[in-house]
Amino acid sequence: MAKKGRAKNTVNKAKHSKLMAQKKNKLTTKKIVHQERLKAIIKKSQETPTTDS
């Protein structure tokens, strides 16, 4: 027979899902920021010609 009342793990699963989504979003934003920073550095280095001695 099915249990009556609230399901057992719904609260914990919801919290876990929320935390995992936050972690995933944080990593993707860090990755995007890092890529933009590298692009800016590369663009700046290409604009200024380097002189080899």
mmCIF entry with sequence, helices, sheets and N, C-alpha, C, O atoms, coordinates in Angstrom:
data_MODEL
# 
_entry.id   MODEL 
# 
_entity.id                         1 
_entity.type                       polymer 
_entity.pdbx_number_of_molecules   1 
# 
_entity_poly.entity_id                      1 
_entity_poly.type                           'polypeptide(L)' 
_entity_poly.nstd_linkage                   no 
_entity_poly.nstd_monomer                   no 
_entity_poly.pdbx_seq_one_letter_code       MAKKGRAKNTVNKAKHSKLMAQKKNKLTTKKIVHQERLKAIIKKSQETPTTDS 
_entity_poly.pdbx_seq_one_letter_code_can   MAKKGRAKNTVNKAKHSKLMAQKKNKLTTKKIVHQERLKAIIKKSQETPTTDS 
_entity_poly.pdbx_strand_id                 A 
# 
loop_
_entity_poly_seq.entity_id 
_entity_poly_seq.num 
_entity_poly_seq.mon_id 
_entity_poly_seq.hetero 
1 1  MET n 
1 2  ALA n 
1 3  LYS n 
1 4  LYS n 
1 5  GLY n 
1 6  ARG n 
1 7  ALA n 
1 8  LYS n 
1 9  ASN n 
1 10 THR n 
1 11 VAL n 
1 12 ASN n 
1 13 LYS n 
1 14 ALA n 
1 15 LYS n 
1 16 HIS n 
1 17 SER n 
1 18 LYS n 
1 19 LEU n 
1 20 MET n 
1 21 ALA n 
1 22 GLN n 
1 23 LYS n 
1 24 LYS n 
1 25 ASN n 
1 26 LYS n 
1 27 LEU n 
1 28 THR n 
1 29 THR n 
1 30 LYS n 
1 31 LYS n 
1 32 ILE n 
1 33 VAL n 
1 34 HIS n 
1 35 GLN n 
1 36 GLU n 
1 37 ARG n 
1 38 LEU n 
1 39 LYS n 
1 40 ALA n 
1 41 ILE n 
1 42 ILE n 
1 43 LYS n 
1 44 LYS n 
1 45 SER n 
1 46 GLN n 
1 47 GLU n 
1 48 THR n 
1 49 PRO n 
1 50 THR n 
1 51 THR n 
1 52 ASP n 
1 53 SER n 
# 
_struct_asym.id          A 
_struct_asym.entity_id   1 
# 
_struct_conf.conf_type_id            HELX_P 
_struct_conf.id                      HELX_P1 
_struct_conf.pdbx_PDB_helix_id       AA1 
_struct_conf.beg_label_comp_id       THR 
_struct_conf.beg_label_asym_id       A 
_struct_conf.beg_label_seq_id        10 
_struct_conf.pdbx_beg_PDB_ins_code   ? 
_struct_conf.end_label_comp_id       GLU 
_struct_conf.end_label_asym_id       A 
_struct_conf.end_label_seq_id        47 
_struct_conf.pdbx_end_PDB_ins_code   ? 
_struct_conf.beg_auth_comp_id        THR 
_struct_conf.beg_auth_asym_id        A 
_struct_conf.beg_auth_seq_id         10 
_struct_conf.end_auth_comp_id        GLU 
_struct_conf.end_auth_asym_id        A 
_struct_conf.end_auth_seq_id         47 
_struct_conf.pdbx_PDB_helix_class    1 
_struct_conf.details                 ? 
_struct_conf.pdbx_PDB_helix_length   38 
# 
_struct_conf_type.id          HELX_P 
_struct_conf_type.criteria    ? 
_struct_conf_type.reference   ? 
# 
loop_
_atom_site.group_PDB 
_atom_site.id 
_atom_site.type_symbol 
_atom_site.label_atom_id 
_atom_site.label_alt_id 
_atom_site.label_comp_id 
_atom_site.label_asym_id 
_atom_site.label_entity_id 
_atom_site.label_seq_id 
_atom_site.pdbx_PDB_ins_code 
_atom_site.Cartn_x 
_atom_site.Cartn_y 
_atom_site.Cartn_z 
_atom_site.occupancy 
_atom_site.B_iso_or_equiv 
_atom_site.pdbx_formal_charge 
_atom_site.auth_seq_id 
_atom_site.auth_comp_id 
_atom_site.auth_asym_id 
_atom_site.auth_atom_id 
_atom_site.pdbx_PDB_model_num 
ATOM 1   N N  . MET A 1 1  ? 0.828  -1.181 0.000   1.00 0.00 ? 1  MET A N  1 
ATOM 2   C CA . MET A 1 1  ? 0.000  0.000  0.000   1.00 0.00 ? 1  MET A CA 1 
ATOM 3   C C  . MET A 1 1  ? 0.878  1.253  0.000   1.00 0.00 ? 1  MET A C  1 
ATOM 4   O O  . MET A 1 1  ? 1.989  1.250  0.531   1.00 0.00 ? 1  MET A O  1 
ATOM 5   N N  . ALA A 1 2  ? 0.373  2.293  -0.589  1.00 0.00 ? 2  ALA A N  1 
ATOM 6   C CA . ALA A 1 2  ? 1.110  3.541  -0.653  1.00 0.00 ? 2  ALA A CA 1 
ATOM 7   C C  . ALA A 1 2  ? 1.065  4.251  0.688   1.00 0.00 ? 2  ALA A C  1 
ATOM 8   O O  . ALA A 1 2  ? 0.118  4.099  1.460   1.00 0.00 ? 2  ALA A O  1 
ATOM 9   N N  . LYS A 1 3  ? 2.103  5.027  0.950   1.00 0.00 ? 3  LYS A N  1 
ATOM 10  C CA . LYS A 1 3  ? 2.151  5.777  2.198   1.00 0.00 ? 3  LYS A CA 1 
ATOM 11  C C  . LYS A 1 3  ? 1.194  6.958  2.121   1.00 0.00 ? 3  LYS A C  1 
ATOM 12  O O  . LYS A 1 3  ? 0.948  7.512  1.050   1.00 0.00 ? 3  LYS A O  1 
ATOM 13  N N  . LYS A 1 4  ? 0.668  7.325  3.265   1.00 0.00 ? 4  LYS A N  1 
ATOM 14  C CA . LYS A 1 4  ? -0.186 8.503  3.325   1.00 0.00 ? 4  LYS A CA 1 
ATOM 15  C C  . LYS A 1 4  ? 0.661  9.679  3.796   1.00 0.00 ? 4  LYS A C  1 
ATOM 16  O O  . LYS A 1 4  ? 1.640  9.499  4.519   1.00 0.00 ? 4  LYS A O  1 
ATOM 17  N N  . GLY A 1 5  ? 0.282  10.871 3.386   1.00 0.00 ? 5  GLY A N  1 
ATOM 18  C CA . GLY A 1 5  ? 1.009  12.053 3.815   1.00 0.00 ? 5  GLY A CA 1 
ATOM 19  C C  . GLY A 1 5  ? 2.035  12.476 2.771   1.00 0.00 ? 5  GLY A C  1 
ATOM 20  O O  . GLY A 1 5  ? 1.933  12.132 1.593   1.00 0.00 ? 5  GLY A O  1 
ATOM 21  N N  . ARG A 1 6  ? 3.015  13.224 3.230   1.00 0.00 ? 6  ARG A N  1 
ATOM 22  C CA . ARG A 1 6  ? 4.026  13.773 2.321   1.00 0.00 ? 6  ARG A CA 1 
ATOM 23  C C  . ARG A 1 6  ? 4.975  12.687 1.848   1.00 0.00 ? 6  ARG A C  1 
ATOM 24  O O  . ARG A 1 6  ? 5.227  11.701 2.541   1.00 0.00 ? 6  ARG A O  1 
ATOM 25  N N  . ALA A 1 7  ? 5.489  12.898 0.654   1.00 0.00 ? 7  ALA A N  1 
ATOM 26  C CA . ALA A 1 7  ? 6.506  11.987 0.144   1.00 0.00 ? 7  ALA A CA 1 
ATOM 27  C C  . ALA A 1 7  ? 7.776  12.171 0.962   1.00 0.00 ? 7  ALA A C  1 
ATOM 28  O O  . ALA A 1 7  ? 8.023  13.251 1.499   1.00 0.00 ? 7  ALA A O  1 
ATOM 29  N N  . LYS A 1 8  ? 8.566  11.135 1.056   1.00 0.00 ? 8  LYS A N  1 
ATOM 30  C CA . LYS A 1 8  ? 9.685  11.119 1.991   1.00 0.00 ? 8  LYS A CA 1 
ATOM 31  C C  . LYS A 1 8  ? 10.801 12.105 1.630   1.00 0.00 ? 8  LYS A C  1 
ATOM 32  O O  . LYS A 1 8  ? 11.217 12.895 2.477   1.00 0.00 ? 8  LYS A O  1 
ATOM 33  N N  . ASN A 1 9  ? 11.279 12.070 0.411   1.00 0.00 ? 9  ASN A N  1 
ATOM 34  C CA . ASN A 1 9  ? 12.494 12.820 0.076   1.00 0.00 ? 9  ASN A CA 1 
ATOM 35  C C  . ASN A 1 9  ? 12.264 14.067 -0.770  1.00 0.00 ? 9  ASN A C  1 
ATOM 36  O O  . ASN A 1 9  ? 13.224 14.613 -1.312  1.00 0.00 ? 9  ASN A O  1 
ATOM 37  N N  . THR A 1 10 ? 11.052 14.525 -0.898  1.00 0.00 ? 10 THR A N  1 
ATOM 38  C CA . THR A 1 10 ? 10.805 15.630 -1.830  1.00 0.00 ? 10 THR A CA 1 
ATOM 39  C C  . THR A 1 10 ? 11.525 16.904 -1.423  1.00 0.00 ? 10 THR A C  1 
ATOM 40  O O  . THR A 1 10 ? 12.034 17.618 -2.287  1.00 0.00 ? 10 THR A O  1 
ATOM 41  N N  . VAL A 1 11 ? 11.581 17.208 -0.140  1.00 0.00 ? 11 VAL A N  1 
ATOM 42  C CA . VAL A 1 11 ? 12.221 18.451 0.305   1.00 0.00 ? 11 VAL A CA 1 
ATOM 43  C C  . VAL A 1 11 ? 13.719 18.383 0.055   1.00 0.00 ? 11 VAL A C  1 
ATOM 44  O O  . VAL A 1 11 ? 14.304 19.328 -0.476  1.00 0.00 ? 11 VAL A O  1 
ATOM 45  N N  . ASN A 1 12 ? 14.341 17.279 0.430   1.00 0.00 ? 12 ASN A N  1 
ATOM 46  C CA . ASN A 1 12 ? 15.780 17.150 0.235   1.00 0.00 ? 12 ASN A CA 1 
ATOM 47  C C  . ASN A 1 12 ? 16.139 17.144 -1.244  1.00 0.00 ? 12 ASN A C  1 
ATOM 48  O O  . ASN A 1 12 ? 17.137 17.741 -1.646  1.00 0.00 ? 12 ASN A O  1 
ATOM 49  N N  . LYS A 1 13 ? 15.329 16.471 -2.053  1.00 0.00 ? 13 LYS A N  1 
ATOM 50  C CA . LYS A 1 13 ? 15.600 16.432 -3.490  1.00 0.00 ? 13 LYS A CA 1 
ATOM 51  C C  . LYS A 1 13 ? 15.482 17.820 -4.096  1.00 0.00 ? 13 LYS A C  1 
ATOM 52  O O  . LYS A 1 13 ? 16.278 18.197 -4.956  1.00 0.00 ? 13 LYS A O  1 
ATOM 53  N N  . ALA A 1 14 ? 14.490 18.580 -3.648  1.00 0.00 ? 14 ALA A N  1 
ATOM 54  C CA . ALA A 1 14 ? 14.306 19.931 -4.171  1.00 0.00 ? 14 ALA A CA 1 
ATOM 55  C C  . ALA A 1 14 ? 15.494 20.815 -3.801  1.00 0.00 ? 14 ALA A C  1 
ATOM 56  O O  . ALA A 1 14 ? 15.986 21.577 -4.632  1.00 0.00 ? 14 ALA A O  1 
ATOM 57  N N  . LYS A 1 15 ? 15.952 20.713 -2.559  1.00 0.00 ? 15 LYS A N  1 
ATOM 58  C CA . LYS A 1 15 ? 17.110 21.509 -2.128  1.00 0.00 ? 15 LYS A CA 1 
ATOM 59  C C  . LYS A 1 15 ? 18.355 21.114 -2.906  1.00 0.00 ? 15 LYS A C  1 
ATOM 60  O O  . LYS A 1 15 ? 19.129 21.965 -3.344  1.00 0.00 ? 15 LYS A O  1 
ATOM 61  N N  . HIS A 1 16 ? 18.530 19.817 -3.070  1.00 0.00 ? 16 HIS A N  1 
ATOM 62  C CA . HIS A 1 16 ? 19.701 19.329 -3.794  1.00 0.00 ? 16 HIS A CA 1 
ATOM 63  C C  . HIS A 1 16 ? 19.673 19.799 -5.245  1.00 0.00 ? 16 HIS A C  1 
ATOM 64  O O  . HIS A 1 16 ? 20.692 20.236 -5.780  1.00 0.00 ? 16 HIS A O  1 
ATOM 65  N N  . SER A 1 17 ? 18.512 19.710 -5.874  1.00 0.00 ? 17 SER A N  1 
ATOM 66  C CA . SER A 1 17 ? 18.386 20.153 -7.261  1.00 0.00 ? 17 SER A CA 1 
ATOM 67  C C  . SER A 1 17 ? 18.701 21.639 -7.380  1.00 0.00 ? 17 SER A C  1 
ATOM 68  O O  . SER A 1 17 ? 19.376 22.066 -8.317  1.00 0.00 ? 17 SER A O  1 
ATOM 69  N N  . LYS A 1 18 ? 18.208 22.422 -6.424  1.00 0.00 ? 18 LYS A N  1 
ATOM 70  C CA . LYS A 1 18 ? 18.454 23.863 -6.432  1.00 0.00 ? 18 LYS A CA 1 
ATOM 71  C C  . LYS A 1 18 ? 19.942 24.153 -6.290  1.00 0.00 ? 18 LYS A C  1 
ATOM 72  O O  . LYS A 1 18 ? 20.491 24.979 -7.019  1.00 0.00 ? 18 LYS A O  1 
ATOM 73  N N  . LEU A 1 19 ? 20.598 23.470 -5.346  1.00 0.00 ? 19 LEU A N  1 
ATOM 74  C CA . LEU A 1 19 ? 22.027 23.694 -5.130  1.00 0.00 ? 19 LEU A CA 1 
ATOM 75  C C  . LEU A 1 19 ? 22.850 23.275 -6.341  1.00 0.00 ? 19 LEU A C  1 
ATOM 76  O O  . LEU A 1 19 ? 23.803 23.961 -6.712  1.00 0.00 ? 19 LEU A O  1 
ATOM 77  N N  . MET A 1 20 ? 22.491 22.161 -6.955  1.00 0.00 ? 20 MET A N  1 
ATOM 78  C CA . MET A 1 20 ? 23.229 21.696 -8.126  1.00 0.00 ? 20 MET A CA 1 
ATOM 79  C C  . MET A 1 20 ? 23.043 22.658 -9.294  1.00 0.00 ? 20 MET A C  1 
ATOM 80  O O  . MET A 1 20 ? 23.978 22.890 -10.061 1.00 0.00 ? 20 MET A O  1 
ATOM 81  N N  . ALA A 1 21 ? 21.846 23.218 -9.434  1.00 0.00 ? 21 ALA A N  1 
ATOM 82  C CA . ALA A 1 21 ? 21.606 24.202 -10.489 1.00 0.00 ? 21 ALA A CA 1 
ATOM 83  C C  . ALA A 1 21 ? 22.441 25.455 -10.242 1.00 0.00 ? 21 ALA A C  1 
ATOM 84  O O  . ALA A 1 21 ? 23.007 26.020 -11.178 1.00 0.00 ? 21 ALA A O  1 
ATOM 85  N N  . GLN A 1 22 ? 22.520 25.894 -8.975  1.00 0.00 ? 22 GLN A N  1 
ATOM 86  C CA . GLN A 1 22 ? 23.341 27.060 -8.642  1.00 0.00 ? 22 GLN A CA 1 
ATOM 87  C C  . GLN A 1 22 ? 24.802 26.803 -8.970  1.00 0.00 ? 22 GLN A C  1 
ATOM 88  O O  . GLN A 1 22 ? 25.481 27.668 -9.523  1.00 0.00 ? 22 GLN A O  1 
ATOM 89  N N  . LYS A 1 23 ? 25.284 25.622 -8.633  1.00 0.00 ? 23 LYS A N  1 
ATOM 90  C CA . LYS A 1 23 ? 26.677 25.268 -8.898  1.00 0.00 ? 23 LYS A CA 1 
ATOM 91  C C  . LYS A 1 23 ? 26.952 25.265 -10.393 1.00 0.00 ? 23 LYS A C  1 
ATOM 92  O O  . LYS A 1 23 ? 27.976 25.782 -10.840 1.00 0.00 ? 23 LYS A O  1 
ATOM 93  N N  . LYS A 1 24 ? 26.045 24.687 -11.165 1.00 0.00 ? 24 LYS A N  1 
ATOM 94  C CA . LYS A 1 24 ? 26.200 24.623 -12.619 1.00 0.00 ? 24 LYS A CA 1 
ATOM 95  C C  . LYS A 1 24 ? 26.220 26.026 -13.218 1.00 0.00 ? 24 LYS A C  1 
ATOM 96  O O  . LYS A 1 24 ? 27.055 26.327 -14.071 1.00 0.00 ? 24 LYS A O  1 
ATOM 97  N N  . ASN A 1 25 ? 25.300 26.886 -12.771 1.00 0.00 ? 25 ASN A N  1 
ATOM 98  C CA . ASN A 1 25 ? 25.249 28.254 -13.277 1.00 0.00 ? 25 ASN A CA 1 
ATOM 99  C C  . ASN A 1 25 ? 26.506 29.027 -12.907 1.00 0.00 ? 25 ASN A C  1 
ATOM 100 O O  . ASN A 1 25 ? 27.013 29.808 -13.712 1.00 0.00 ? 25 ASN A O  1 
ATOM 101 N N  . LYS A 1 26 ? 27.007 28.819 -11.708 1.00 0.00 ? 26 LYS A N  1 
ATOM 102 C CA . LYS A 1 26 ? 28.221 29.505 -11.257 1.00 0.00 ? 26 LYS A CA 1 
ATOM 103 C C  . LYS A 1 26 ? 29.411 29.105 -12.120 1.00 0.00 ? 26 LYS A C  1 
ATOM 104 O O  . LYS A 1 26 ? 30.205 29.957 -12.520 1.00 0.00 ? 26 LYS A O  1 
ATOM 105 N N  . LEU A 1 27 ? 29.538 27.813 -12.408 1.00 0.00 ? 27 LEU A N  1 
ATOM 106 C CA . LEU A 1 27 ? 30.649 27.342 -13.227 1.00 0.00 ? 27 LEU A CA 1 
ATOM 107 C C  . LEU A 1 27 ? 30.565 27.883 -14.648 1.00 0.00 ? 27 LEU A C  1 
ATOM 108 O O  . LEU A 1 27 ? 31.582 28.265 -15.227 1.00 0.00 ? 27 LEU A O  1 
ATOM 109 N N  . THR A 1 28 ? 29.355 27.919 -15.218 1.00 0.00 ? 28 THR A N  1 
ATOM 110 C CA . THR A 1 28 ? 29.223 28.423 -16.581 1.00 0.00 ? 28 THR A CA 1 
ATOM 111 C C  . THR A 1 28 ? 29.536 29.913 -16.639 1.00 0.00 ? 28 THR A C  1 
ATOM 112 O O  . THR A 1 28 ? 30.170 30.367 -17.591 1.00 0.00 ? 28 THR A O  1 
ATOM 113 N N  . THR A 1 29 ? 29.104 30.685 -15.639 1.00 0.00 ? 29 THR A N  1 
ATOM 114 C CA . THR A 1 29 ? 29.417 32.112 -15.655 1.00 0.00 ? 29 THR A CA 1 
ATOM 115 C C  . THR A 1 29 ? 30.913 32.346 -15.477 1.00 0.00 ? 29 THR A C  1 
ATOM 116 O O  . THR A 1 29 ? 31.481 33.233 -16.115 1.00 0.00 ? 29 THR A O  1 
ATOM 117 N N  . LYS A 1 30 ? 31.558 31.554 -14.609 1.00 0.00 ? 30 LYS A N  1 
ATOM 118 C CA . LYS A 1 30 ? 33.010 31.679 -14.446 1.00 0.00 ? 30 LYS A CA 1 
ATOM 119 C C  . LYS A 1 30 ? 33.724 31.378 -15.753 1.00 0.00 ? 30 LYS A C  1 
ATOM 120 O O  . LYS A 1 30 ? 34.682 32.060 -16.116 1.00 0.00 ? 30 LYS A O  1 
ATOM 121 N N  . LYS A 1 31 ? 33.256 30.357 -16.456 1.00 0.00 ? 31 LYS A N  1 
ATOM 122 C CA . LYS A 1 31 ? 33.870 29.966 -17.715 1.00 0.00 ? 31 LYS A CA 1 
ATOM 123 C C  . LYS A 1 31 ? 33.725 31.080 -18.748 1.00 0.00 ? 31 LYS A C  1 
ATOM 124 O O  . LYS A 1 31 ? 34.676 31.384 -19.468 1.00 0.00 ? 31 LYS A O  1 
ATOM 125 N N  . ILE A 1 32 ? 32.544 31.688 -18.825 1.00 0.00 ? 32 ILE A N  1 
ATOM 126 C CA . ILE A 1 32 ? 32.305 32.764 -19.781 1.00 0.00 ? 32 ILE A CA 1 
ATOM 127 C C  . ILE A 1 32 ? 33.171 33.973 -19.452 1.00 0.00 ? 32 ILE A C  1 
ATOM 128 O O  . ILE A 1 32 ? 33.763 34.571 -20.351 1.00 0.00 ? 32 ILE A O  1 
ATOM 129 N N  . VAL A 1 33 ? 33.253 34.340 -18.178 1.00 0.00 ? 33 VAL A N  1 
ATOM 130 C CA . VAL A 1 33 ? 34.074 35.485 -17.759 1.00 0.00 ? 33 VAL A CA 1 
ATOM 131 C C  . VAL A 1 33 ? 35.533 35.233 -18.098 1.00 0.00 ? 33 VAL A C  1 
ATOM 132 O O  . VAL A 1 33 ? 36.228 36.133 -18.570 1.00 0.00 ? 33 VAL A O  1 
ATOM 133 N N  . HIS A 1 34 ? 36.001 34.012 -17.859 1.00 0.00 ? 34 HIS A N  1 
ATOM 134 C CA . HIS A 1 34 ? 37.388 33.656 -18.155 1.00 0.00 ? 34 HIS A CA 1 
ATOM 135 C C  . HIS A 1 34 ? 37.666 33.772 -19.653 1.00 0.00 ? 34 HIS A C  1 
ATOM 136 O O  . HIS A 1 34 ? 38.705 34.299 -20.052 1.00 0.00 ? 34 HIS A O  1 
ATOM 137 N N  . GLN A 1 35 ? 36.749 33.285 -20.477 1.00 0.00 ? 35 GLN A N  1 
ATOM 138 C CA . GLN A 1 35 ? 36.924 33.367 -21.925 1.00 0.00 ? 35 GLN A CA 1 
ATOM 139 C C  . GLN A 1 35 ? 36.964 34.816 -22.388 1.00 0.00 ? 35 GLN A C  1 
ATOM 140 O O  . GLN A 1 35 ? 37.783 35.174 -23.235 1.00 0.00 ? 35 GLN A O  1 
ATOM 141 N N  . GLU A 1 36 ? 36.080 35.658 -21.837 1.00 0.00 ? 36 GLU A N  1 
ATOM 142 C CA . GLU A 1 36 ? 36.069 37.070 -22.217 1.00 0.00 ? 36 GLU A CA 1 
ATOM 143 C C  . GLU A 1 36 ? 37.372 37.751 -21.821 1.00 0.00 ? 36 GLU A C  1 
ATOM 144 O O  . GLU A 1 36 ? 37.898 38.573 -22.572 1.00 0.00 ? 36 GLU A O  1 
ATOM 145 N N  . ARG A 1 37 ? 37.896 37.414 -20.641 1.00 0.00 ? 37 ARG A N  1 
ATOM 146 C CA . ARG A 1 37 ? 39.151 38.000 -20.183 1.00 0.00 ? 37 ARG A CA 1 
ATOM 147 C C  . ARG A 1 37 ? 40.296 37.610 -21.120 1.00 0.00 ? 37 ARG A C  1 
ATOM 148 O O  . ARG A 1 37 ? 41.129 38.445 -21.475 1.00 0.00 ? 37 ARG A O  1 
ATOM 149 N N  . LEU A 1 38 ? 40.330 36.332 -21.517 1.00 0.00 ? 38 LEU A N  1 
ATOM 150 C CA . LEU A 1 38 ? 41.376 35.882 -22.433 1.00 0.00 ? 38 LEU A CA 1 
ATOM 151 C C  . LEU A 1 38 ? 41.255 36.567 -23.790 1.00 0.00 ? 38 LEU A C  1 
ATOM 152 O O  . LEU A 1 38 ? 42.259 36.957 -24.386 1.00 0.00 ? 38 LEU A O  1 
ATOM 153 N N  . LYS A 1 39 ? 40.027 36.712 -24.275 1.00 0.00 ? 39 LYS A N  1 
ATOM 154 C CA . LYS A 1 39 ? 39.816 37.394 -25.552 1.00 0.00 ? 39 LYS A CA 1 
ATOM 155 C C  . LYS A 1 39 ? 40.311 38.831 -25.483 1.00 0.00 ? 39 LYS A C  1 
ATOM 156 O O  . LYS A 1 39 ? 40.923 39.322 -26.431 1.00 0.00 ? 39 LYS A O  1 
ATOM 157 N N  . ALA A 1 40 ? 40.050 39.512 -24.365 1.00 0.00 ? 40 ALA A N  1 
ATOM 158 C CA . ALA A 1 40 ? 40.492 40.893 -24.200 1.00 0.00 ? 40 ALA A CA 1 
ATOM 159 C C  . ALA A 1 40 ? 42.012 40.974 -24.187 1.00 0.00 ? 40 ALA A C  1 
ATOM 160 O O  . ALA A 1 40 ? 42.591 41.880 -24.787 1.00 0.00 ? 40 ALA A O  1 
ATOM 161 N N  . ILE A 1 41 ? 42.656 40.044 -23.514 1.00 0.00 ? 41 ILE A N  1 
ATOM 162 C CA . ILE A 1 41 ? 44.119 40.036 -23.458 1.00 0.00 ? 41 ILE A CA 1 
ATOM 163 C C  . ILE A 1 41 ? 44.701 39.791 -24.844 1.00 0.00 ? 41 ILE A C  1 
ATOM 164 O O  . ILE A 1 41 ? 45.653 40.460 -25.245 1.00 0.00 ? 41 ILE A O  1 
ATOM 165 N N  . ILE A 1 42 ? 44.140 38.846 -25.568 1.00 0.00 ? 42 ILE A N  1 
ATOM 166 C CA . ILE A 1 42 ? 44.629 38.538 -26.915 1.00 0.00 ? 42 ILE A CA 1 
ATOM 167 C C  . ILE A 1 42 ? 44.429 39.728 -27.842 1.00 0.00 ? 42 ILE A C  1 
ATOM 168 O O  . ILE A 1 42 ? 45.317 40.073 -28.623 1.00 0.00 ? 42 ILE A O  1 
ATOM 169 N N  . LYS A 1 43 ? 43.257 40.357 -27.752 1.00 0.00 ? 43 LYS A N  1 
ATOM 170 C CA . LYS A 1 43 ? 42.969 41.511 -28.602 1.00 0.00 ? 43 LYS A CA 1 
ATOM 171 C C  . LYS A 1 43 ? 43.942 42.654 -28.303 1.00 0.00 ? 43 LYS A C  1 
ATOM 172 O O  . LYS A 1 43 ? 44.437 43.306 -29.223 1.00 0.00 ? 43 LYS A O  1 
ATOM 173 N N  . LYS A 1 44 ? 44.213 42.892 -27.029 1.00 0.00 ? 44 LYS A N  1 
ATOM 174 C CA . LYS A 1 44 ? 45.131 43.956 -26.636 1.00 0.00 ? 44 LYS A CA 1 
ATOM 175 C C  . LYS A 1 44 ? 46.541 43.663 -27.135 1.00 0.00 ? 44 LYS A C  1 
ATOM 176 O O  . LYS A 1 44 ? 47.242 44.568 -27.588 1.00 0.00 ? 44 LYS A O  1 
ATOM 177 N N  . SER A 1 45 ? 46.958 42.403 -27.053 1.00 0.00 ? 45 SER A N  1 
ATOM 178 C CA . SER A 1 45 ? 48.302 42.055 -27.504 1.00 0.00 ? 45 SER A CA 1 
ATOM 179 C C  . SER A 1 45 ? 48.422 42.154 -29.021 1.00 0.00 ? 45 SER A C  1 
ATOM 180 O O  . SER A 1 45 ? 49.502 42.445 -29.535 1.00 0.00 ? 45 SER A O  1 
ATOM 181 N N  . GLN A 1 46 ? 47.344 41.918 -29.732 1.00 0.00 ? 46 GLN A N  1 
ATOM 182 C CA . GLN A 1 46 ? 47.386 42.028 -31.191 1.00 0.00 ? 46 GLN A CA 1 
ATOM 183 C C  . GLN A 1 46 ? 47.376 43.483 -31.642 1.00 0.00 ? 46 GLN A C  1 
ATOM 184 O O  . GLN A 1 46 ? 47.925 43.811 -32.694 1.00 0.00 ? 46 GLN A O  1 
ATOM 185 N N  . GLU A 1 47 ? 46.754 44.360 -30.853 1.00 0.00 ? 47 GLU A N  1 
ATOM 186 C CA . GLU A 1 47 ? 46.706 45.770 -31.220 1.00 0.00 ? 47 GLU A CA 1 
ATOM 187 C C  . GLU A 1 47 ? 48.077 46.422 -31.088 1.00 0.00 ? 47 GLU A C  1 
ATOM 188 O O  . GLU A 1 47 ? 48.468 47.210 -31.949 1.00 0.00 ? 47 GLU A O  1 
ATOM 189 N N  . THR A 1 48 ? 48.797 46.113 -30.047 1.00 0.00 ? 48 THR A N  1 
ATOM 190 C CA . THR A 1 48 ? 50.103 46.719 -29.840 1.00 0.00 ? 48 THR A CA 1 
ATOM 191 C C  . THR A 1 48 ? 51.167 45.829 -30.468 1.00 0.00 ? 48 THR A C  1 
ATOM 192 O O  . THR A 1 48 ? 51.375 44.700 -30.023 1.00 0.00 ? 48 THR A O  1 
ATOM 193 N N  . PRO A 1 49 ? 51.836 46.326 -31.491 1.00 0.00 ? 49 PRO A N  1 
ATOM 194 C CA . PRO A 1 49 ? 52.867 45.498 -32.131 1.00 0.00 ? 49 PRO A CA 1 
ATOM 195 C C  . PRO A 1 49 ? 54.081 45.359 -31.216 1.00 0.00 ? 49 PRO A C  1 
ATOM 196 O O  . PRO A 1 49 ? 54.542 46.334 -30.622 1.00 0.00 ? 49 PRO A O  1 
ATOM 197 N N  . THR A 1 50 ? 54.578 44.158 -31.116 1.00 0.00 ? 50 THR A N  1 
ATOM 198 C CA . THR A 1 50 ? 55.753 43.920 -30.287 1.00 0.00 ? 50 THR A CA 1 
ATOM 199 C C  . THR A 1 50 ? 56.996 44.058 -31.155 1.00 0.00 ? 50 THR A C  1 
ATOM 200 O O  . THR A 1 50 ? 57.005 43.644 -32.314 1.00 0.00 ? 50 THR A O  1 
ATOM 201 N N  . THR A 1 51 ? 58.032 44.636 -30.592 1.00 0.00 ? 51 THR A N  1 
ATOM 202 C CA . THR A 1 51 ? 59.286 44.793 -31.318 1.00 0.00 ? 51 THR A CA 1 
ATOM 203 C C  . THR A 1 51 ? 60.274 43.769 -30.814 1.00 0.00 ? 51 THR A C  1 
ATOM 204 O O  . THR A 1 51 ? 60.564 43.705 -29.620 1.00 0.00 ? 51 THR A O  1 
ATOM 205 N N  . ASP A 1 52 ? 60.787 42.972 -31.721 1.00 0.00 ? 52 ASP A N  1 
ATOM 206 C CA . ASP A 1 52 ? 61.790 41.983 -31.353 1.00 0.00 ? 52 ASP A CA 1 
ATOM 207 C C  . ASP A 1 52 ? 63.165 42.608 -31.500 1.00 0.00 ? 52 ASP A C  1 
ATOM 208 O O  . ASP A 1 52 ? 63.445 43.253 -32.510 1.00 0.00 ? 52 ASP A O  1 
ATOM 209 N N  . SER A 1 53 ? 64.024 42.427 -30.512 1.00 0.00 ? 53 SER A N  1 
ATOM 210 C CA . SER A 1 53 ? 65.357 43.022 -30.580 1.00 0.00 ? 53 SER A CA 1 
ATOM 211 C C  . SER A 1 53 ? 66.409 42.025 -30.948 1.00 0.00 ? 53 SER A C  1 
ATOM 212 O O  . SER A 1 53 ? 67.585 42.376 -31.045 1.00 0.00 ? 53 SER A O  1 
# 
